[in-house]
């Protein structure tokens, strides 16, 4: 048996933050890093920088100036057909197989400011995206209940009360509204996924992975949200729980780096 560490990070521009990402990779040494919001086209991805750091196996789904996801790995990866979650054909999902595990890296649309699908097309797009995810994972689970699958990425929803700095104040704020939480819960149920972070760190202890750039001192008020997730299928649950609470890490210190992303990386260790 061996350890397998997966990481996820919305970097908000992979070219701008490449040095920070490499520092993280050198210090944390995940086997796989799933990246969201790379904000570049495929040919603009800094492939050589990652290769020199030991992550020569790469899968990039880029788009000019916005969105985009990538998977970089220390191990060979096989590219799988990306699920059609996005009605607008944005670069928001990458599906690869690594060491016998299917890894689905997803960047769910943020949804704009107004949580009303009738008046806000961005919110309607988000809900449609989530519905497509639910149908996809329900079909996968039905077809293969022993599926070895990890769903990770910036899911742009903080589902639990202690996943946000104020449950009451954010109930009508996009990312924590009841309709979004219900949609995310439906996805979790459809794929029979385990939310490992919350199995290891149950409520009411807060867990945050994102802090707004609008806050002058994010450490002072700590108004965070848990928008980034690593979920596993039933076949991997025991492997993900093997190391206990030390197996999951949210690297909060990265939020204080110079010109940081508003998200921090999260990691999960599995015993395979």
C-alpha positions in Angstrom: 0.0 0.0 0.0 1.1 3.6 -0.6 0.0 7.1 0.1 -1.6 9.2 -2.6 -2.1 12.9 -2.1 -4.5 15.0 -4.2 -4.7 18.8 -4.1 -7.1 21.4 -5.5 -6.6 25.1 -6.0 -8.4 27.9 -7.7 -5.3 30.0 -8.6 -7.0 32.9 -10.4 -4.4 33.0 -13.2 -1.8 30.2 -13.5 0.8 32.4 -15.3 0.6 35.1 -12.7 0.9 32.8 -9.8 3.2 30.1 -11.2 6.0 30.8 -8.7 3.5 30.5 -5.8 2.1 27.3 -7.2 5.5 25.8 -7.6 6.4 26.8 -4.0 3.3 25.0 -2.9 4.1 21.9 -4.9 7.7 21.7 -3.6 6.6 22.0 0.0 3.4 19.9 -0.1 4.4 17.4 -2.7 0.9 16.2 -3.8 0.8 13.5 -6.4 -1.8 15.4 -8.3 -2.8 19.1 -8.4 -6.2 20.1 -9.9 -6.2 23.7 -10.9 -9.1 26.0 -11.6 -9.4 29.4 -13.2 -6.1 29.1 -15.1 -7.2 32.1 -17.4 -5.2 31.1 -20.4 -5.4 29.1 -23.6 -3.9 25.6 -23.8 -0.7 26.8 -25.6 -0.2 29.5 -23.0 -0.1 27.1 -20.0 3.4 27.2 -18.3 3.9 23.5 -19.0 7.7 23.5 -18.7 7.6 25.2 -15.3 5.5 22.4 -13.9 7.5 19.7 -15.7 10.7 21.0 -14.1 9.0 20.8 -10.7 8.3 17.1 -11.3 4.8 17.4 -12.8 5.4 16.5 -16.4 2.0 14.8 -16.9 -0.5 17.4 -17.7 -4.1 17.9 -18.9 -5.1 21.4 -19.8 -8.6 22.7 -20.7 -7.9 26.4 -21.5 -9.9 29.4 -22.6 -8.8 32.9 -23.5 -8.8 35.3 -20.6 -11.2 33.4 -18.3 -12.2 30.1 -16.8 -10.0 27.1 -17.6 -8.9 24.1 -15.6 -5.9 21.8 -15.6 -4.6 18.7 -13.9 -0.8 18.2 -13.3 0.6 15.0 -12.0 3.7 13.2 -11.0 2.3 10.0 -12.5 1.1 9.2 -16.0 -2.5 10.2 -16.7 -5.0 9.2 -19.2 -7.4 11.8 -20.6 -11.1 10.8 -20.5 -14.0 12.4 -22.3 -15.0 15.5 -20.3 -18.6 15.5 -19.1 -20.9 18.1 -20.7 -21.8 20.1 -17.6 -21.6 23.5 -19.2 -24.3 24.7 -21.6 -22.1 27.5 -22.8 -19.1 25.3 -23.6 -16.8 27.1 -21.2 -13.5 25.3 -20.2 -14.7 24.2 -16.7 -14.1 20.5 -16.4 -11.3 18.0 -16.9 -11.6 14.3 -16.4 -8.5 12.1 -16.2 -7.5 8.7 -14.8 -4.4 8.4 -12.6 -3.2 5.3 -10.8 -6.6 3.6 -11.4 -8.6 6.6 -10.1 -10.8 8.8 -12.2 -10.3 12.4 -11.1 -12.9 15.0 -12.1 -11.7 18.6 -11.8 -14.6 21.1 -11.9 -14.9 24.9 -11.8 -18.6 25.5 -11.1 -19.8 29.0 -12.3 -19.9 31.6 -9.6 -23.5 32.6 -10.5 -23.3 36.4 -10.4 -24.7 38.6 -7.6 -28.4 38.0 -7.7 -29.7 34.6 -6.6 -32.7 34.6 -9.0 -32.6 32.5 -12.1 -35.4 34.5 -13.8 -33.5 37.8 -13.7 -29.9 36.7 -13.5 -28.7 34.5 -16.5 -25.5 33.7 -14.6 -27.4 32.2 -11.7 -29.6 30.2 -14.1 -26.4 28.9 -15.8 -25.0 27.8 -12.4 -28.2 25.9 -11.5 -28.2 24.2 -15.0 -24.6 23.3 -14.6 -25.3 21.7 -11.2 -28.3 19.8 -12.6 -26.1 18.3 -15.3 -23.6 17.3 -12.7 -26.2 15.5 -10.7 -27.5 13.5 -13.7 -24.0 12.6 -14.8 -22.9 11.3 -11.4 -26.2 9.5 -10.8 -25.7 7.6 -14.1 -22.0 6.8 -13.2 -23.0 5.5 -9.8 -25.8 3.4 -11.2 -23.6 1.9 -13.9 -20.7 1.2 -11.6 -21.3 1.4 -7.8 -17.6 0.4 -7.2 -16.4 3.4 -9.2 -13.0 4.8 -7.9 -13.8 8.5 -8.4 -12.7 11.8 -6.9 -14.7 14.9 -7.5 -12.7 18.0 -6.7 -12.4 21.7 -7.5 -14.0 25.1 -6.9 -17.6 24.1 -6.6 -18.5 27.7 -5.6 -21.0 26.6 -2.9 -20.5 26.5 0.9 -23.1 24.0 1.9 -22.9 23.9 5.7 -23.6 26.6 8.3 -20.0 26.6 9.6 -18.7 26.7 6.0 -19.4 30.4 6.0 -18.6 33.2 8.4 -22.3 34.0 9.0 -25.0 31.6 8.1 -27.8 34.1 8.7 -26.2 37.0 6.8 -25.3 34.8 3.8 -28.6 32.9 3.3 -29.5 35.3 0.5 -25.9 35.6 -0.9 -24.9 33.6 -3.9 -22.8 30.5 -2.9 -24.8 29.8 0.3 -28.5 30.1 -0.7 -30.8 27.2 0.0 -31.4 26.4 -3.7 -27.6 26.1 -4.3 -27.0 24.0 -1.2 -29.9 21.7 -2.2 -28.4 21.3 -5.7 -25.0 20.5 -4.2 -26.5 18.0 -1.8 -28.3 16.4 -4.7 -25.0 15.9 -6.5 -23.4 14.4 -3.4 -26.4 12.0 -3.0 -26.4 11.1 -6.7 -22.8 10.0 -6.7 -22.9 8.7 -3.1 -19.9 10.9 -2.5 -18.2 11.4 0.9 -17.3 15.0 1.8 -14.1 13.9 3.6 -13.2 17.2 5.0 -16.5 17.4 6.9 -16.3 13.7 8.0 -12.9 14.5 9.5 -13.7 18.0 10.8 -17.4 18.0 11.7 -19.5 21.0 12.5 -19.5 23.4 14.2 -15.8 23.9 13.6 -15.4 26.4 10.7 -13.5 25.4 7.6 -12.8 28.1 5.0 -11.0 28.1 1.6 -11.9 31.5 0.2 -11.7 35.1 1.4 -12.9 38.1 -0.6 -10.4 40.5 -2.1 -12.7 43.3 -0.9 -11.6 42.7 2.7 -8.7 45.0 3.6 -7.5 42.6 6.3 -8.9 39.1 5.7 -7.2 37.8 8.8 -8.9 40.3 11.1 -12.5 39.6 10.3 -12.0 36.1 8.9 -15.1 36.3 6.7 -14.4 33.1 4.8 -16.4 30.5 2.9 -15.6 26.8 2.1 -16.0 26.8 -1.7 -13.4 24.3 -2.6 -14.0 20.6 -2.1 -12.5 17.1 -2.4 -15.2 14.3 -2.5 -14.6 10.6 -3.0 -16.8 7.7 -4.1 -17.7 4.9 -1.7 -14.8 2.7 -3.0 -12.3 5.4 -1.8 -13.9 6.5 1.4 -11.9 4.2 3.7 -8.7 5.2 1.9 -9.5 8.9 2.4 -10.3 8.4 6.1 -7.2 6.3 6.8 -5.0 9.1 8.1 -7.7 10.7 10.2 -7.8 14.5 10.5 -4.2 14.9 9.5 -5.1 13.6 6.1 -6.9 16.7 5.1 -5.3 20.2 5.0 -6.5 23.6 4.1 -3.3 25.7 3.6 -4.6 29.0 5.0 -1.1 30.6 5.1 -1.2 30.8 1.2 -3.9 33.5 1.4 -1.3 35.8 2.9 1.3 35.4 0.2 2.2 38.4 -2.0 -0.5 38.9 -4.7 -2.4 35.8 -3.6 -5.4 34.0 -5.1 -8.6 34.6 -3.1 -8.7 30.8 -2.7 -6.2 28.6 -0.9 -5.1 25.1 -1.8 -6.6 22.1 -0.1 -5.1 18.6 0.0 -6.3 15.1 0.9 -4.2 12.0 1.6 -5.5 8.6 0.6 -4.0 5.2 1.5 -4.2 3.0 -1.6 
